[in-house]
Amino acid sequence: MAGLSLFSSRSPREVPQMSTSQSSGLDRILTLELVRVSERAAVAAARLRGRGDEKAADQVAVDAMRSELNRLAIRGTVVIGEGERDEAPMLYIGEEVGTGEGPIVDIALDPLEGTTICAKNLPNSLAVIAIAEKGTLLNAPDVYMDKIAIGPGYPDGTINIDLSPAENIARVAKAKGVPVSEVTACILDRPRHQKLIDEVRATGAAIRLIGDGDVAAVIHTTDPEETGIDIYLGTGGAPEGVLAAAALRCTGGQMQGRLLLDTPEKVARAAKMGVSDPKRIYSVYDMASGDVLFAATGVTDGNMLAGVKFTRNYIETQTIVMRSSSRTVREIIARHQDLDKF
């Protein structure tokens, strides 16, 4: 990386390894390469934060991420991207990226997660990307998904999407050893969630409502000590659900999702992408299996990551990068002194 790369003063958060083998899965050298990709998109979008133009901010992030991806020594296929081929000019589903040499991988990405909050310069806008072994990411149609997620450290089966919000929150509280009143749920602030919000508040749990960015919201469950969020509940985009599952795979969190296929057209679109059971409940492993690398760079300041900082002599970024096979989580603060590369 041109310029000076600095690791944050906090030590990298190391989670016990699942596997010590380095002979299988993705090359760990790709970890830093992935950081460069999310950094490039974040810097491009950050130049337009607070300008009120969502489309322009998203487009420059897409352009920057695509340009950097095409420098990677991979044979990559976008499986979660900006839309289907006829809907998105770049980084569409099925687009091949990379130099054409190196490992064959699937890619899930959101060059600007939280376009509205970037345009308004509100917290928790990110540039997000995940790379996984070929065939291990769910090809999710662009529909809503009902989701529930918690971070690492809980017994398997703590959450169940078929249970009520009250039951799930009670289970999380019991597993944490705290009263329900000390549990905080994160929910997208949407009219469709009013019943859910009422049910959660009736339990005595706290709610953090967010206006946008449900990938960031799910990631926040991975570090409740830092973010204050214990559980994510509600419906959001299915592609974003796959990205969030990739992050949870790297930390040991739990997640369940179910596609909301409420019209014949949606059922047909899902079937076209290989979904044979419209009511299937997807676990985190169903959405992201195999070895996964995940990176997110802050665009605006947030609970976990600082936004891009522009100074006269350098640009500073903060990125979290994770790998599932080792469950290593690194936080990287990079000071880019070669401004021309952006």
C-alpha positions as CSV (number, residue, x, y, z in Angstrom):
1,M,0.0,0.0,0.0
2,A,1.4,3.4,-1.0
3,G,1.7,5.7,2.0
4,L,2.0,4.6,5.6
5,S,-0.2,1.9,7.0
6,L,-0.8,2.0,10.8
7,F,-2.4,-0.6,12.9
8,S,-4.8,0.8,15.5
9,S,-3.5,1.3,19.0
10,R,-6.0,-1.4,20.1
11,S,-4.6,-4.9,19.6
12,P,-6.3,-6.9,16.9
13,R,-9.2,-8.8,18.3
14,E,-8.2,-12.5,18.1
15,V,-11.0,-15.1,18.4
16,P,-10.0,-18.7,19.0
17,Q,-9.2,-20.4,15.7
18,M,-11.5,-22.9,14.1
19,S,-8.7,-24.3,12.0
20,T,-5.0,-23.9,12.0
21,S,-4.6,-25.2,8.4
22,Q,-3.2,-22.8,5.9
23,S,-3.2,-25.3,3.1
24,S,-6.9,-24.9,2.2
25,G,-9.2,-22.0,1.6
26,L,-8.3,-18.6,0.4
27,D,-4.8,-17.2,0.3
28,R,-4.4,-15.0,3.4
29,I,-2.5,-12.5,1.3
30,L,-5.9,-11.6,-0.1
31,T,-6.8,-10.1,3.2
32,L,-4.8,-6.9,2.8
33,E,-5.7,-6.8,-0.9
34,L,-9.4,-6.7,0.1
35,V,-8.7,-3.8,2.5
36,R,-7.4,-1.8,-0.4
37,V,-10.6,-2.5,-2.3
38,S,-12.9,-1.2,0.5
39,E,-10.6,1.7,1.2
40,R,-10.8,2.9,-2.4
41,A,-14.6,2.8,-2.5
42,A,-14.9,4.5,0.9
43,V,-12.6,7.4,0.0
44,A,-14.5,8.0,-3.2
45,A,-17.9,8.0,-1.5
46,A,-16.6,10.2,1.4
47,R,-15.8,13.0,-1.0
48,L,-19.6,13.3,-1.6
49,R,-20.9,12.7,1.9
50,G,-23.3,15.4,3.1
51,R,-24.0,16.6,-0.5
52,G,-27.5,15.2,-0.7
53,D,-26.8,13.2,-3.9
54,E,-27.2,9.4,-3.1
55,K,-26.8,8.3,-6.7
56,A,-23.6,10.2,-7.3
57,A,-22.1,9.0,-4.1
58,D,-23.0,5.4,-4.9
59,Q,-21.7,5.6,-8.5
60,V,-18.3,6.9,-7.5
61,A,-18.0,4.1,-4.9
62,V,-19.0,1.5,-7.5
63,D,-16.4,2.9,-10.0
64,A,-13.6,2.9,-7.4
65,M,-14.4,-0.6,-6.1
66,R,-14.6,-2.0,-9.6
67,S,-11.3,-0.4,-10.6
68,E,-9.5,-1.8,-7.6
69,L,-11.1,-5.3,-7.9
70,N,-9.8,-5.5,-11.4
71,R,-6.2,-5.2,-10.2
72,L,-6.5,-8.2,-7.9
73,A,-5.0,-11.5,-9.0
74,I,-8.3,-13.4,-8.8
75,R,-10.9,-14.9,-11.1
76,G,-13.9,-13.4,-9.4
77,T,-17.6,-13.5,-10.1
78,V,-20.0,-11.0,-8.5
79,V,-22.8,-13.0,-6.9
80,I,-24.2,-10.2,-4.6
81,G,-23.8,-6.8,-6.4
82,E,-25.5,-3.7,-7.7
83,G,-28.3,-5.6,-9.3
84,E,-29.0,-7.9,-12.2
85,R,-27.2,-7.5,-15.5
86,D,-29.9,-5.4,-17.1
87,E,-30.3,-3.2,-14.0
88,A,-26.8,-2.2,-13.2
89,P,-24.0,-1.1,-15.6
90,M,-21.2,-2.1,-13.3
91,L,-20.6,-4.8,-10.6
92,Y,-23.8,-6.5,-11.7
93,I,-24.6,-10.1,-10.7
94,G,-22.5,-12.4,-12.8
95,E,-19.9,-9.8,-13.8
96,E,-16.3,-11.2,-13.8
97,V,-13.7,-9.2,-12.1
98,G,-10.0,-9.5,-11.4
99,T,-7.0,-10.1,-13.6
100,G,-8.2,-13.5,-14.6
101,E,-5.3,-15.2,-12.8
102,G,-5.3,-16.6,-9.3
103,P,-8.0,-18.3,-7.2
104,I,-11.6,-18.7,-8.5
105,V,-13.8,-16.8,-6.0
106,D,-17.3,-15.5,-5.5
107,I,-17.7,-11.9,-4.4
108,A,-20.5,-10.1,-2.4
109,L,-20.2,-6.4,-2.2
110,D,-21.9,-3.1,-1.4
111,P,-19.6,-0.3,-2.5
112,L,-21.7,2.2,-0.4
113,E,-23.8,0.6,2.3
114,G,-26.1,3.3,3.5
115,T,-26.4,5.6,0.5
116,T,-28.9,7.9,2.2
117,I,-26.9,8.2,5.4
118,C,-23.8,9.1,3.4
119,A,-25.7,11.7,1.4
120,K,-26.9,13.2,4.8
121,N,-23.5,12.6,6.5
122,L,-25.1,10.5,9.2
123,P,-23.4,7.7,11.1
124,N,-22.5,4.2,10.0
125,S,-22.1,4.4,6.2
126,L,-19.6,1.8,5.0
127,A,-17.9,0.3,2.0
128,V,-18.3,-3.5,2.3
129,I,-17.0,-6.5,0.4
130,A,-16.6,-10.2,1.0
131,I,-14.7,-12.9,-1.0
132,A,-15.4,-16.6,-0.6
133,E,-14.5,-19.8,-2.2
134,K,-16.5,-20.5,-5.4
135,G,-20.0,-21.7,-4.9
136,T,-20.1,-20.9,-1.1
137,L,-22.2,-17.7,-1.1
138,L,-26.0,-17.8,-1.4
139,N,-27.2,-16.3,-4.6
140,A,-29.9,-14.2,-3.0
141,P,-32.6,-12.5,-5.1
142,D,-33.2,-8.8,-4.6
143,V,-36.1,-9.2,-2.3
144,Y,-36.7,-8.7,1.4
145,M,-35.4,-11.1,4.0
146,D,-36.6,-11.6,7.6
147,K,-33.5,-11.6,9.7
148,I,-32.4,-12.2,13.3
149,A,-28.8,-12.1,14.4
150,I,-26.6,-12.1,17.5
151,G,-22.8,-12.0,18.0
152,P,-20.4,-14.6,19.2
153,G,-20.2,-16.3,22.6
154,Y,-23.8,-17.6,22.8
155,P,-24.8,-21.3,22.9
156,D,-25.9,-22.7,19.6
157,G,-29.7,-22.3,19.0
158,T,-30.0,-19.2,21.2
159,I,-32.1,-17.5,18.6
160,N,-34.9,-18.9,16.4
161,I,-36.6,-16.9,13.7
162,D,-39.9,-18.8,14.3
163,L,-40.1,-17.6,17.9
164,S,-41.6,-14.2,18.9
165,P,-39.3,-11.2,19.5
166,A,-40.1,-11.4,23.2
167,E,-38.9,-15.0,23.4
168,N,-35.8,-14.4,21.4
169,I,-34.9,-11.4,23.6
170,A,-35.5,-13.4,26.8
171,R,-33.2,-16.1,25.4
172,V,-30.4,-13.6,24.8
173,A,-30.9,-12.0,28.2
174,K,-30.7,-15.4,29.9
175,A,-27.6,-16.4,27.9
176,K,-25.9,-13.1,28.9
177,G,-27.0,-13.4,32.5
178,V,-28.7,-10.1,32.6
179,P,-32.3,-8.9,32.9
180,V,-34.2,-8.1,29.7
181,S,-34.0,-4.4,30.4
182,E,-30.3,-4.6,29.8
183,V,-30.7,-6.0,26.3
184,T,-30.6,-3.6,23.3
185,A,-32.1,-4.6,19.9
186,C,-31.3,-2.9,16.6
187,I,-34.2,-2.4,14.2
188,L,-34.5,-0.5,10.9
189,D,-36.8,2.5,11.4
190,R,-39.5,1.6,8.9
191,P,-43.3,1.7,9.0
192,R,-43.4,-2.0,8.3
193,H,-41.6,-2.6,11.6
194,Q,-44.0,-0.7,13.9
195,K,-45.6,-4.0,15.2
196,L,-42.1,-5.4,15.9
197,I,-41.0,-2.2,17.6
198,D,-44.1,-2.3,19.9
199,E,-43.5,-5.9,20.8
200,V,-39.8,-5.4,21.7
201,R,-40.6,-2.3,23.8
202,A,-43.3,-4.2,25.6
203,T,-40.5,-6.6,26.9
204,G,-38.7,-3.8,28.6
205,A,-35.7,-4.1,26.2
206,A,-34.1,-1.0,24.7
207,I,-34.2,-0.3,20.9
208,R,-31.7,1.5,18.7
209,L,-33.6,2.6,15.6
210,I,-31.5,3.1,12.5
211,G,-32.5,4.9,9.3
212,D,-30.5,2.8,6.9
213,G,-27.6,0.4,6.7
214,D,-28.6,-3.0,8.0
215,V,-25.3,-4.7,7.1
216,A,-23.7,-2.3,9.6
217,A,-26.4,-3.1,12.1
218,V,-25.8,-6.8,12.0
219,I,-22.1,-6.3,12.2
220,H,-22.6,-4.3,15.3
221,T,-23.9,-7.4,17.1
222,T,-20.4,-8.9,16.9
223,D,-19.0,-6.4,19.5
224,P,-21.8,-5.4,21.9
225,E,-19.2,-4.0,24.3
226,E,-18.2,-1.5,21.7
227,T,-21.6,-0.8,20.0
228,G,-24.2,-1.5,22.7
229,I,-26.2,-3.7,20.3
230,D,-27.1,-7.3,21.4
231,I,-29.5,-8.5,18.7
232,Y,-30.7,-7.4,15.3
233,L,-34.3,-8.0,14.3
234,G,-36.5,-7.2,11.3
235,T,-36.7,-7.3,7.5
236,G,-34.1,-5.9,5.1
237,G,-32.6,-6.7,1.8
238,A,-31.6,-10.3,1.1
239,P,-28.3,-9.4,-0.6
240,E,-27.4,-7.4,2.5
241,G,-28.2,-10.5,4.6
242,V,-25.6,-12.5,2.7
243,L,-23.0,-9.8,3.3
244,A,-23.8,-9.7,7.0
245,A,-23.7,-13.5,7.2
246,A,-20.2,-13.4,5.8
247,A,-19.1,-11.1,8.6
248,L,-20.7,-13.3,11.2
249,R,-19.0,-16.3,9.8
250,C,-15.7,-14.6,10.7
251,T,-16.7,-13.9,14.3
252,G,-18.8,-16.9,15.3
253,G,-22.1,-15.0,15.5
254,Q,-25.5,-16.6,14.8
255,M,-28.0,-15.5,12.2
256,Q,-31.1,-16.8,10.6
257,G,-32.9,-15.5,7.5
258,R,-36.0,-16.3,5.5
259,L,-36.8,-14.8,2.1
260,L,-40.1,-12.9,1.9
261,L,-41.5,-14.2,-1.4
262,D,-45.0,-12.8,-1.2
263,T,-45.8,-12.6,-4.9
264,P,-45.7,-15.1,-7.8
265,E,-43.1,-12.9,-9.5
266,K,-40.8,-13.0,-6.5
267,V,-41.2,-16.7,-6.2
268,A,-40.3,-17.1,-9.9
269,R,-37.3,-14.8,-9.6
270,A,-36.0,-16.7,-6.6
271,A,-36.5,-20.0,-8.4
272,K,-34.4,-18.7,-11.3
273,M,-31.6,-18.1,-8.8
274,G,-31.8,-21.7,-7.4
275,V,-34.2,-21.2,-4.5
276,S,-36.4,-24.3,-4.5
277,D,-38.0,-23.9,-1.0
278,P,-39.6,-20.4,-0.6
279,K,-40.1,-20.9,3.1
280,R,-36.6,-22.2,3.9
281,I,-34.8,-20.8,6.9
282,Y,-31.2,-20.0,6.1
283,S,-28.5,-20.2,8.7
284,V,-25.3,-18.2,8.6
285,Y,-23.6,-21.3,7.1
286,D,-26.3,-21.6,4.4
287,M,-25.6,-18.0,3.4
288,A,-21.8,-18.1,3.6
289,S,-20.0,-21.4,3.8
290,G,-16.3,-22.3,3.1
291,D,-13.5,-19.8,3.8
292,V,-14.7,-16.2,3.8
293,L,-12.8,-12.9,3.9
294,F,-14.7,-9.8,4.8
295,A,-13.7,-6.1,4.9
296,A,-15.6,-2.9,5.7
297,T,-14.2,0.6,5.7
298,G,-15.9,3.5,7.4
299,V,-17.3,6.3,5.1
300,T,-19.0,8.3,7.8
301,D,-18.1,8.1,11.5
302,G,-19.9,5.2,13.2
303,N,-20.1,3.0,16.3
304,M,-17.3,0.6,15.2
305,L,-15.4,2.5,12.5
306,A,-14.3,6.1,12.0
307,G,-15.2,7.7,8.7
308,V,-12.6,8.8,6.1
309,K,-10.5,11.8,7.3
310,F,-9.2,14.2,4.8
311,T,-6.2,16.4,5.7
312,R,-3.8,18.5,3.7
313,N,-1.1,15.9,3.6
314,Y,-2.9,12.5,3.9
315,I,-6.1,10.6,3.9
316,E,-6.9,8.4,6.9
317,T,-9.2,5.4,6.7
318,Q,-10.3,2.8,9.3
319,T,-11.1,-0.7,8.2
320,I,-12.2,-3.9,9.9
321,V,-11.1,-7.1,8.1
322,M,-11.9,-10.6,9.1
323,R,-11.3,-14.2,8.0
324,S,-13.5,-17.1,8.8
325,S,-11.0,-19.9,8.8
326,S,-8.8,-18.3,11.5
327,R,-11.5,-16.1,13.1
328,T,-9.0,-13.3,13.2
329,V,-10.5,-9.8,13.3
330,R,-8.1,-6.9,12.5
331,E,-8.8,-3.2,12.7
332,I,-6.5,-1.2,10.4
333,I,-6.0,2.5,10.5
334,A,-4.2,3.5,7.2
335,R,-2.7,6.9,6.5
336,H,-2.5,7.3,2.8
337,Q,0.2,9.9,1.9
338,D,0.1,9.3,-1.9
339,L,-3.0,11.3,-2.6
340,D,-2.8,10.7,-6.3
341,K,-3.8,7.1,-6.0
342,F,-7.3,8.2,-5.1
